[in-house]
Amino acid sequence: MTLLNRRRVLLGAGAAAFAASLALTSRAAGSTTFTATIRNIATDRTLALPDGGTSAAPIAPGVFVVSSAPHNLFTPGMPASEVLERLAEDGNFQPLLDRVTAIKGLTSSGMFLPGQPFMFAASPGDQLQFATMFVQSNDLFFAPRNGGIALFDAGGRAIRGKVTRQVALFDAGTEVNQTPGVGPDQAPRQAKPDTGTAERVAITTVADRRDGFAYPPVEAVIDVEIMPLATGQPQG
């Protein structure tokens, strides 16, 4: 299956899962309903290539979790799970979505499509967690740097606006990195999923990995915006 066809399959499945995630999200009494949008803002000049040319830097459909407990999708300093590996290497969100859907006690979970808003209800103490593949890579993904983005401030007020500064580019540590945008074992160029030299090192940010390659700033690739919509009324 070509990369283009694989992306069409992912987007088709993504649309169905996206609708399902909205169906699962309801406004709880005493909670706040939010909308979040995770956009790819890269242009065809964002990623610098070794030959002096440039390329776009897309992101893939991803998975989100809303919970008061951090690190539901991954834990920095620990090996990546197999389901995170599939997202980070091939942009396949479904295994990770299946895993988090089975976790009990989460406030909300689902998948998202880049650029399309998704909704959820949350209460003070809840955090937004997500992961989305940096497509021009072997196993890199964007996610909140501290285990999640707090949805309320210390005074219990819902946050609003851009929160991209809280996002980092992570290395899953499951496949040896190649030059971004040209590596033959990266999703846009590999012959099939799960192709490339495997490695088993702990998850960390690309900045801390120091693999010798140049990556565009996070803010040049992804934009994350969260807005509160309505507050539920406690039931007496």
Backbone as JSON, one array per atom type, in Angstrom:
{
  "sequence": "MTLLNRRRVLLGAGAAAFAASLALTSRAAGSTTFTATIRNIATDRTLALPDGGTSAAPIAPGVFVVSSAPHNLFTPGMPASEVLERLAEDGNFQPLLDRVTAIKGLTSSGMFLPGQPFMFAASPGDQLQFATMFVQSNDLFFAPRNGGIALFDAGGRAIRGKVTRQVALFDAGTEVNQTPGVGPDQAPRQAKPDTGTAERVAITTVADRRDGFAYPPVEAVIDVEIMPLATGQPQG",
  "N": [[0.85, -1.19, 0.0], [0.6, 2.17, -0.88], [2.08, 5.2, 0.51], [0.34, 7.36, 0.22], [-2.15, 6.08, -0.06], [-2.21, 4.8, 2.4], [-2.38, 7.01, 4.07], [-4.88, 7.95, 3.3], [-6.49, 5.87, 4.2], [-5.99, 6.08, 6.96], [-7.04, 8.63, 7.46], [-9.71, 8.22, 6.78], [-10.48, 6.29, 8.67], [-9.89, 7.85, 10.82], [-11.8, 9.89, 10.76], [-14.13, 8.52, 11.43], [-13.49, 7.59, 13.99], [-13.11, 10.02, 15.22], [-15.69, 11.1, 15.24], [-16.85, 9.24, 16.92], [-15.45, 9.79, 19.25], [-16.44, 12.28, 19.93], [-19.04, 11.59, 20.49], [-18.71, 10.19, 22.8], [-18.05, 12.13, 24.56], [-19.36, 14.14, 27.03], [-20.99, 16.8, 28.78], [-20.27, 17.1, 32.06], [-21.91, 17.45, 35.26], [-21.14, 20.44, 36.92], [-18.73, 20.72, 35.63], [-16.46, 21.98, 33.07], [-16.9, 22.61, 29.65], [-14.68, 22.2, 27.01], [-13.07, 23.23, 23.96], [-10.56, 22.02, 21.85], [-7.89, 22.6, 19.6], [-5.54, 21.24, 17.52], [-3.2, 22.15, 15.43], [-1.45, 21.78, 12.31], [0.97, 23.9, 11.31], [3.03, 24.15, 9.6], [4.86, 25.05, 6.64], [5.78, 24.59, 3.15], [8.37, 25.26, 3.38], [9.36, 24.82, 5.83], [10.95, 22.66, 6.86], [14.34, 22.2, 6.67], [16.41, 20.74, 4.22], [19.17, 18.48, 3.55], [20.27, 18.95, 0.99], [19.96, 21.59, 0.54], [17.42, 22.26, -0.14], [13.92, 22.57, 0.8], [11.14, 21.4, 2.82], [7.76, 20.39, 3.58], [6.36, 19.82, 6.87], [4.48, 17.73, 8.05], [1.98, 16.65, 10.51], [0.49, 13.77, 12.05], [-2.82, 12.19, 12.39], [-3.84, 12.03, 15.8], [-3.86, 10.96, 19.31], [-5.79, 11.75, 22.2], [-6.04, 12.41, 25.72], [-7.9, 13.17, 28.61], [-7.36, 13.73, 31.91], [-6.87, 13.55, 35.48], [-4.59, 12.39, 36.3], [-1.22, 12.35, 35.28], [0.75, 11.39, 32.34], [-0.56, 9.28, 30.91], [-0.31, 8.39, 28.31], [2.41, 8.02, 27.77], [5.61, 7.74, 29.43], [8.24, 9.84, 30.05], [11.68, 8.89, 30.05], [11.22, 6.24, 30.3], [10.9, 3.09, 28.46], [9.23, 3.11, 25.27], [5.87, 2.06, 24.77], [4.51, -0.65, 22.8], [2.27, 0.22, 21.41], [2.51, 3.0, 21.39], [4.8, 3.11, 19.88], [3.85, 2.38, 17.35], [2.32, 4.62, 16.68], [4.32, 6.64, 16.74], [6.2, 5.8, 14.84], [4.81, 5.14, 12.47], [2.52, 6.68, 12.28], [0.16, 5.51, 13.01], [-2.58, 5.67, 14.79], [-4.49, 4.01, 15.93], [-3.89, 1.6, 17.56], [-2.91, 2.8, 19.98], [-5.11, 4.37, 20.66], [-6.99, 2.35, 21.15], [-5.81, 1.25, 23.42], [-5.93, 3.35, 25.37], [-8.66, 3.75, 25.5], [-9.49, 1.61, 26.92], [-8.67, 2.16, 29.48], [-9.67, 2.68, 32.76], [-11.37, 5.28, 34.54], [-10.52, 7.61, 33.3], [-11.16, 11.0, 32.4], [-11.86, 11.75, 29.8], [-11.31, 10.58, 26.44], [-9.93, 10.05, 23.14], [-9.54, 10.36, 19.55], [-7.89, 12.7, 17.33], [-8.02, 14.89, 14.52], [-5.58, 16.72, 12.77], [-6.01, 20.18, 12.88], [-8.76, 20.08, 13.15], [-11.25, 20.92, 15.44], [-11.77, 19.43, 18.68], [-13.9, 18.26, 21.3], [-14.38, 18.24, 24.87], [-15.24, 17.52, 28.29], [-14.16, 18.82, 31.42], [-12.78, 19.02, 34.75], [-11.5, 21.03, 37.51], [-8.1, 20.26, 38.09], [-7.84, 18.4, 36.09], [-5.97, 17.44, 33.17], [-4.89, 18.02, 29.8], [-3.69, 15.63, 27.64], [-1.77, 14.49, 24.88], [-0.67, 12.9, 21.8], [1.04, 13.09, 18.74], [2.3, 12.17, 15.59], [5.4, 13.36, 14.29], [5.76, 13.56, 11.09], [7.9, 13.52, 9.21], [10.02, 11.82, 10.13], [11.72, 9.15, 11.92], [10.76, 8.13, 14.39], [9.5, 10.14, 15.93], [7.49, 12.35, 17.95], [5.0, 14.78, 18.82], [4.08, 16.13, 21.97], [2.67, 17.16, 25.17], [5.09, 18.59, 27.35], [5.32, 18.15, 30.11], [3.86, 15.95, 30.98], [1.21, 16.62, 30.71], [-1.21, 19.22, 29.95], [-2.34, 21.62, 32.09], [-5.74, 22.3, 32.63], [-6.99, 24.16, 34.13], [-6.31, 27.05, 36.12], [-4.42, 27.92, 39.13], [-6.36, 29.05, 40.68], [-8.64, 27.76, 39.98], [-9.81, 28.57, 37.63], [-10.81, 28.22, 34.25], [-8.47, 27.64, 31.65], [-7.49, 29.51, 28.71], [-6.75, 29.99, 25.25], [-3.58, 30.02, 23.39], [-1.37, 27.33, 23.88], [0.99, 26.29, 23.06], [3.62, 26.56, 23.87], [3.96, 24.75, 25.87], [4.45, 22.36, 24.71], [6.48, 19.72, 23.4], [8.95, 18.2, 21.22], [9.28, 14.81, 21.02], [11.38, 11.87, 21.2], [10.7, 8.6, 20.51], [12.46, 6.52, 20.82], [12.53, 4.04, 19.6], [13.38, 3.44, 17.06], [16.23, 3.86, 15.03], [17.32, 7.14, 14.42], [17.15, 8.99, 11.38], [18.24, 11.41, 8.91], [16.0, 14.05, 9.1], [13.24, 14.26, 6.91], [14.45, 13.1, 4.69], [15.21, 10.52, 5.24], [15.3, 7.08, 4.39], [13.78, 5.21, 5.76], [11.67, 6.45, 6.88], [8.23, 7.4, 7.36], [7.02, 8.71, 4.96], [8.62, 7.65, 2.95], [9.27, 4.98, 3.37], [9.06, 1.46, 2.53], [7.15, -0.13, 3.72], [5.11, -0.27, 6.75], [6.73, -0.16, 10.01], [9.45, -0.29, 9.39], [12.96, -0.11, 9.4], [15.95, 0.41, 11.39], [15.85, -1.05, 14.47], [15.83, 0.25, 17.81], [16.3, 0.38, 21.36], [15.84, 2.55, 23.5], [15.26, 4.9, 26.15], [12.33, 7.02, 26.21], [12.66, 10.4, 25.36], [13.05, 14.0, 25.1], [13.74, 15.43, 21.89], [15.6, 17.44, 22.02], [17.1, 16.7, 24.24], [18.04, 14.25, 23.37], [19.96, 14.75, 21.42], [20.86, 14.02, 18.73], [22.31, 14.98, 16.63], [21.02, 15.92, 14.38], [19.14, 18.51, 12.66], [16.2, 20.12, 13.65], [13.03, 21.7, 12.99], [11.76, 24.5, 14.94], [9.38, 23.79, 17.53], [7.15, 25.5, 17.53], [7.02, 26.21, 14.89], [5.88, 24.17, 13.59], [3.63, 23.07, 14.89], [0.54, 24.07, 16.41], [-1.26, 24.73, 19.29], [-4.37, 25.2, 20.68], [-6.63, 26.02, 23.25], [-9.91, 26.38, 24.37], [-12.41, 27.39, 26.65], [-15.88, 26.56, 26.66], [-18.42, 26.26, 27.93], [-19.86, 26.11, 31.2], [-20.84, 23.57, 33.34], [-23.68, 23.17, 35.49], [-23.7, 22.53, 38.92], [-25.57, 19.83, 40.29], [-28.27, 19.88, 42.56]],
  "CA": [[0.0, 0.0, 0.0], [1.42, 3.38, -0.95], [1.91, 6.12, 1.64], [-0.86, 8.16, -0.01], [-3.31, 5.26, 0.27], [-2.22, 4.59, 3.83], [-2.87, 8.23, 4.7], [-6.31, 8.01, 3.07], [-7.12, 4.93, 5.13], [-5.91, 6.67, 8.29], [-7.97, 9.75, 7.58], [-11.06, 7.68, 6.79], [-10.7, 5.72, 10.0], [-9.82, 8.94, 11.78], [-13.05, 10.62, 10.78], [-15.09, 7.72, 12.18], [-13.12, 7.6, 15.41], [-13.33, 11.38, 15.7], [-17.11, 11.22, 15.54], [-17.11, 8.43, 18.11], [-14.91, 10.46, 20.44], [-17.38, 13.34, 20.3], [-20.22, 10.97, 21.06], [-18.37, 9.76, 24.14], [-17.79, 13.3, 25.4], [-20.56, 14.84, 27.47], [-20.71, 17.78, 29.81], [-20.62, 16.61, 33.39], [-22.37, 18.48, 36.18], [-20.07, 21.13, 37.62], [-17.5, 20.73, 34.85], [-16.38, 22.95, 31.99], [-16.7, 22.05, 28.32], [-13.61, 22.84, 26.27], [-12.72, 22.81, 22.61], [-9.12, 22.1, 21.61], [-7.51, 22.45, 18.2], [-4.1, 20.98, 17.33], [-3.02, 22.45, 14.01], [-0.15, 21.77, 11.66], [1.13, 25.22, 10.69], [4.24, 24.14, 8.77], [4.74, 25.33, 5.21], [6.72, 23.78, 2.37], [9.72, 25.76, 3.63], [9.63, 24.67, 7.27], [12.0, 21.7, 7.14], [15.52, 22.36, 5.82], [16.95, 19.47, 3.78], [20.64, 18.52, 3.38], [20.68, 19.43, -0.32], [19.65, 23.02, 0.44], [16.01, 22.44, -0.39], [13.04, 22.6, 1.96], [10.02, 20.48, 2.74], [6.72, 20.53, 4.6], [6.56, 19.01, 8.07], [3.13, 17.41, 8.53], [1.75, 15.8, 11.67], [-0.51, 12.76, 11.74], [-3.9, 12.09, 13.38], [-3.28, 11.65, 17.09], [-4.71, 10.49, 20.4], [-5.78, 12.64, 23.36], [-6.59, 11.93, 26.98], [-8.13, 14.15, 29.66], [-7.28, 13.0, 33.17], [-6.16, 14.24, 36.57], [-3.29, 11.69, 36.44], [-0.41, 12.58, 34.1], [1.5, 10.29, 31.72], [-1.38, 8.15, 30.49], [0.1, 7.94, 26.99], [3.81, 7.6, 27.84], [6.36, 8.32, 30.53], [9.64, 10.13, 29.71], [12.64, 8.13, 30.83], [10.85, 4.82, 30.22], [10.76, 2.63, 27.08], [7.92, 3.31, 24.65], [5.03, 0.88, 24.59], [4.36, -1.04, 21.4], [1.21, 1.02, 20.78], [3.09, 4.31, 21.12], [5.74, 2.9, 18.77], [3.1, 2.39, 16.08], [1.98, 6.01, 16.39], [5.51, 7.45, 16.52], [6.93, 5.36, 13.65], [4.0, 5.0, 11.26], [1.34, 7.52, 12.31], [-1.0, 4.66, 13.23], [-3.09, 6.03, 16.11], [-5.52, 3.1, 16.41], [-3.5, 0.79, 18.73], [-2.85, 3.63, 21.18], [-6.48, 4.72, 20.99], [-7.59, 1.17, 21.76], [-5.24, 1.09, 24.75], [-6.44, 4.34, 26.32], [-10.1, 3.56, 25.63], [-9.71, 0.56, 27.92], [-8.26, 2.63, 30.81], [-10.79, 3.15, 33.57], [-11.15, 6.46, 35.36], [-10.18, 8.81, 32.53], [-12.26, 11.93, 32.19], [-12.23, 11.67, 28.39], [-10.24, 10.14, 25.54], [-10.36, 9.94, 21.76], [-8.53, 10.73, 18.57], [-8.14, 14.01, 16.73], [-7.43, 15.17, 13.21], [-4.94, 18.03, 12.79], [-6.79, 21.3, 12.37], [-10.18, 19.94, 13.44], [-11.49, 21.02, 16.88], [-12.45, 18.34, 19.38], [-14.51, 18.75, 22.53], [-14.38, 17.38, 26.04], [-15.57, 18.16, 29.55], [-13.09, 18.63, 32.4], [-12.93, 19.68, 36.05], [-10.2, 21.43, 38.06], [-7.19, 19.15, 38.32], [-7.67, 17.65, 34.86], [-4.96, 17.87, 32.22], [-4.99, 17.5, 28.43], [-2.51, 14.91, 27.16], [-1.94, 14.04, 23.5], [0.53, 12.52, 21.05], [0.85, 13.1, 17.3], [3.58, 11.9, 14.93], [6.13, 14.26, 13.39], [5.77, 12.58, 10.0], [9.19, 13.45, 8.53], [10.97, 11.28, 11.1], [11.63, 7.7, 12.15], [9.91, 7.79, 15.55], [9.34, 11.35, 16.74], [6.11, 12.76, 18.13], [4.75, 15.96, 19.65], [3.25, 15.89, 23.15], [2.98, 18.08, 26.27], [6.4, 18.26, 27.9], [5.28, 17.82, 31.54], [2.85, 14.94, 31.26], [-0.12, 17.12, 30.39], [-1.43, 20.67, 30.03], [-3.39, 21.9, 33.07], [-6.88, 22.97, 32.02], [-7.45, 25.19, 35.05], [-5.21, 27.67, 36.85], [-4.4, 27.63, 40.56], [-7.6, 29.54, 41.27], [-9.77, 26.99, 39.48], [-10.38, 29.18, 36.43], [-10.47, 27.51, 33.02], [-7.48, 28.33, 30.81], [-7.93, 29.79, 27.35], [-5.73, 30.53, 24.35], [-2.52, 29.18, 22.85], [-0.55, 26.65, 24.9], [2.03, 25.58, 22.31], [4.88, 26.6, 24.61], [4.02, 23.59, 26.77], [4.59, 21.17, 23.87], [7.85, 19.39, 23.01], [9.14, 17.11, 20.25], [9.86, 13.68, 21.72], [11.9, 10.73, 20.46], [10.19, 7.39, 21.16], [13.58, 5.64, 21.12], [12.26, 2.69, 19.1], [14.0, 3.26, 15.74], [17.38, 4.75, 14.86], [16.97, 8.34, 13.67], [17.81, 9.35, 10.13], [18.07, 12.82, 8.62], [14.58, 14.34, 8.91], [12.82, 14.69, 5.58], [15.07, 12.34, 3.6], [15.51, 9.16, 5.68], [14.56, 6.09, 3.61], [12.92, 4.4, 6.62], [10.66, 7.33, 7.46], [6.91, 7.05, 6.81], [6.74, 9.1, 3.58], [9.5, 6.98, 1.98], [9.5, 3.56, 3.64], [8.3, 0.53, 1.69], [6.03, -0.65, 4.5], [5.23, 0.13, 8.15], [7.67, -0.86, 10.89], [10.69, -0.49, 8.64], [14.06, 0.68, 9.94], [16.79, -0.24, 12.4], [15.25, -0.91, 15.79], [16.64, 0.56, 18.98], [15.51, 0.36, 22.59], [16.31, 3.52, 24.48], [14.14, 5.55, 26.82], [11.71, 8.2, 25.62], [13.14, 11.69, 25.84], [12.87, 15.04, 24.1], [14.78, 15.47, 20.86], [16.65, 18.34, 22.51], [17.96, 15.94, 25.14], [18.63, 13.13, 22.65], [21.16, 15.28, 20.77], [21.25, 13.05, 17.7], [23.12, 15.62, 15.6], [20.19, 16.41, 13.29], [18.47, 19.79, 12.9], [14.74, 20.05, 13.57], [12.42, 23.04, 13.11], [11.17, 24.78, 16.25], [8.03, 23.25, 17.75], [6.16, 26.52, 17.17], [6.96, 26.33, 13.44], [5.21, 22.98, 13.06], [2.37, 22.75, 15.55], [-0.11, 25.13, 17.18], [-2.27, 24.12, 20.16], [-5.23, 26.22, 21.27], [-7.68, 25.47, 24.1], [-10.88, 27.4, 24.73], [-13.6, 26.93, 27.38], [-17.13, 26.91, 25.98], [-19.56, 26.37, 28.85], [-19.67, 25.52, 32.52], [-22.01, 22.84, 33.81], [-24.22, 23.6, 36.78], [-23.81, 21.43, 39.88], [-26.92, 19.4, 40.57], [-28.56, 19.85, 43.97]],
  "C": [[0.89, 1.24, 0.0], [1.15, 4.26, 0.26], [0.63, 6.92, 1.47], [-2.1, 7.36, 0.35], [-3.39, 5.0, 1.76], [-2.77, 5.82, 4.54], [-4.37, 8.37, 4.5], [-7.06, 7.07, 4.0], [-7.13, 5.49, 6.54], [-6.93, 7.77, 8.47], [-9.41, 9.28, 7.58], [-11.41, 7.09, 8.14], [-10.73, 6.82, 11.04], [-11.14, 9.68, 11.88], [-14.09, 9.86, 11.6], [-14.78, 7.75, 13.66], [-13.33, 8.97, 16.02], [-14.8, 11.58, 16.09], [-17.46, 10.43, 16.79], [-16.62, 9.12, 19.36], [-15.83, 11.59, 20.89], [-18.62, 12.75, 20.96], [-19.96, 10.55, 22.5], [-18.2, 10.92, 25.11], [-19.1, 13.98, 25.76], [-20.19, 15.79, 28.6], [-21.19, 17.27, 31.16], [-21.07, 17.77, 34.26], [-21.19, 19.09, 36.91], [-18.77, 21.2, 36.87], [-17.56, 21.82, 33.78], [-16.17, 22.22, 30.67], [-15.65, 22.89, 27.58], [-13.63, 22.39, 24.81], [-11.21, 23.0, 22.46], [-8.86, 21.88, 20.12], [-6.0, 22.31, 18.12], [-3.84, 21.07, 15.83], [-1.58, 22.19, 13.56], [0.0, 23.09, 10.9], [2.39, 25.3, 9.83], [3.9, 24.49, 7.33], [5.74, 24.45, 4.45], [8.16, 24.27, 2.51], [10.16, 25.55, 5.09], [10.83, 23.78, 7.56], [13.15, 21.88, 6.15], [16.12, 20.99, 5.51], [18.46, 19.59, 3.52], [21.1, 19.09, 2.04], [20.4, 20.92, -0.52], [18.19, 23.3, 0.15], [15.22, 22.49, 0.92], [11.86, 21.66, 1.74], [8.98, 20.86, 3.78], [7.02, 19.59, 5.77], [5.2, 18.67, 8.66], [3.13, 16.65, 9.85], [0.6, 14.86, 11.33], [-1.7, 12.85, 12.7], [-3.35, 11.52, 14.68], [-4.33, 11.2, 18.09], [-4.63, 11.5, 21.54], [-6.42, 11.95, 24.55], [-6.8, 13.14, 27.87], [-8.22, 13.39, 30.97], [-6.59, 13.85, 34.22], [-4.81, 13.59, 36.83], [-2.48, 11.9, 35.18], [0.12, 11.28, 33.5], [0.65, 9.07, 31.41], [-0.96, 7.59, 29.14], [1.54, 7.44, 26.97], [4.45, 8.26, 29.04], [7.79, 8.59, 30.09], [10.59, 9.36, 30.63], [12.36, 6.64, 30.86], [10.77, 4.4, 28.75], [9.35, 2.88, 26.56], [7.17, 1.98, 24.59], [4.93, 0.56, 23.1], [3.32, -0.17, 20.69], [1.68, 2.46, 20.51], [4.07, 4.22, 19.96], [5.02, 2.98, 17.42], [2.69, 3.82, 15.7], [3.22, 6.8, 15.99], [6.24, 7.07, 15.23], [6.1, 5.45, 12.37], [2.77, 5.9, 11.21], [0.06, 6.74, 12.52], [-1.51, 4.88, 14.66], [-3.95, 4.94, 16.73], [-5.08, 2.23, 17.59], [-3.44, 1.59, 20.03], [-4.25, 4.05, 21.62], [-7.19, 3.56, 21.67], [-7.1, 0.99, 23.2], [-5.87, 2.09, 25.75], [-7.95, 4.21, 26.51], [-10.41, 2.54, 26.72], [-9.31, 0.99, 29.33], [-9.46, 3.17, 31.56], [-10.4, 4.41, 34.34], [-10.71, 7.7, 34.61], [-11.4, 9.71, 32.41], [-12.78, 11.86, 30.77], [-11.04, 11.13, 27.6], [-10.8, 10.04, 24.13], [-9.22, 10.21, 20.82], [-8.87, 12.1, 18.01], [-7.47, 14.05, 15.37], [-6.79, 16.55, 13.27], [-5.83, 19.09, 12.15], [-8.27, 21.23, 12.66], [-10.41, 19.99, 14.95], [-12.11, 19.74, 17.44], [-12.87, 18.86, 20.75], [-14.4, 17.73, 23.65], [-14.8, 18.2, 27.25], [-14.47, 17.86, 30.55], [-13.41, 19.42, 33.66], [-11.56, 20.09, 36.56], [-9.36, 20.22, 38.47], [-6.95, 18.32, 37.08], [-6.62, 18.28, 33.96], [-5.27, 17.28, 30.84], [-3.65, 16.87, 28.06], [-2.77, 14.48, 25.72], [-0.6, 13.62, 22.92], [0.17, 12.5, 19.58], [2.21, 12.99, 16.62], [4.11, 13.1, 14.15], [6.5, 13.4, 12.19], [7.14, 12.44, 9.34], [10.29, 12.94, 9.48], [10.81, 9.77, 11.2], [10.69, 7.36, 13.3], [9.75, 8.98, 16.49], [7.87, 11.73, 16.83], [6.05, 14.0, 19.02], [3.81, 15.57, 20.79], [3.55, 16.96, 24.19], [4.25, 17.64, 27.0], [6.35, 17.79, 29.35], [4.17, 16.84, 31.89], [1.43, 15.36, 30.96], [-0.18, 18.62, 30.53], [-2.59, 20.92, 30.98], [-4.5, 22.71, 32.42], [-7.48, 24.06, 32.9], [-6.23, 25.77, 35.77], [-5.33, 27.36, 38.34], [-5.67, 28.08, 41.27], [-8.83, 28.8, 40.8], [-10.43, 27.57, 38.27], [-9.89, 28.44, 35.19], [-9.47, 28.32, 32.19], [-8.08, 28.6, 29.44], [-6.76, 30.32, 26.54], [-4.69, 29.51, 23.92], [-1.66, 28.61, 23.98], [0.61, 25.88, 24.25], [3.36, 25.56, 23.05], [5.04, 25.41, 25.55], [4.22, 22.27, 26.02], [6.06, 20.98, 23.49], [7.83, 18.31, 21.93], [9.9, 16.0, 20.96], [10.39, 12.63, 20.74], [11.45, 9.47, 21.2], [11.31, 6.4, 21.49], [13.39, 4.22, 20.62], [12.92, 2.39, 17.75], [15.12, 4.29, 15.59], [17.0, 5.94, 13.98], [17.8, 8.48, 12.41], [17.55, 10.83, 9.88], [16.61, 13.14, 8.34], [14.27, 14.83, 7.5], [13.43, 13.91, 4.44], [15.33, 10.88, 3.98], [14.68, 8.13, 4.93], [13.6, 5.23, 4.44], [11.89, 5.25, 7.36], [9.35, 7.15, 6.68], [6.67, 7.49, 5.37], [7.54, 8.33, 2.53], [9.68, 5.49, 2.22], [8.58, 2.68, 2.81], [7.07, -0.01, 2.4], [6.18, -0.19, 5.95], [6.24, -0.72, 8.9], [8.94, -1.24, 10.15], [11.77, 0.42, 9.22], [14.8, -0.09, 11.01], [16.22, 0.02, 13.78], [16.29, -0.5, 16.83], [15.73, 0.53, 20.2], [16.16, 1.26, 23.61], [15.1, 4.25, 25.03], [13.61, 6.75, 26.05], [12.32, 9.46, 26.22], [12.86, 12.74, 24.77], [14.01, 14.96, 23.09], [15.93, 16.37, 21.31], [17.62, 17.61, 23.42], [18.63, 14.76, 24.46], [19.93, 13.53, 21.97], [21.71, 14.31, 19.72], [22.06, 13.67, 16.57], [22.33, 16.16, 14.43], [19.51, 17.73, 13.68], [16.97, 19.63, 12.68], [14.16, 21.45, 13.67], [11.88, 23.25, 14.51], [9.76, 24.2, 16.35], [6.99, 24.21, 17.23], [6.07, 26.75, 15.67], [6.18, 25.18, 12.8], [3.8, 22.81, 13.61], [1.86, 23.95, 16.35], [-1.23, 24.48, 17.98], [-3.06, 25.23, 20.85], [-6.36, 25.54, 22.04], [-8.61, 26.6, 24.52], [-12.03, 26.79, 25.52], [-14.86, 27.41, 26.68], [-18.27, 27.15, 26.95], [-19.23, 25.67, 30.15], [-20.96, 24.84, 32.95], [-22.44, 23.33, 35.18], [-24.3, 22.41, 37.73], [-25.27, 21.11, 40.18], [-27.16, 19.32, 42.07], [-29.34, 18.62, 44.38]]
}
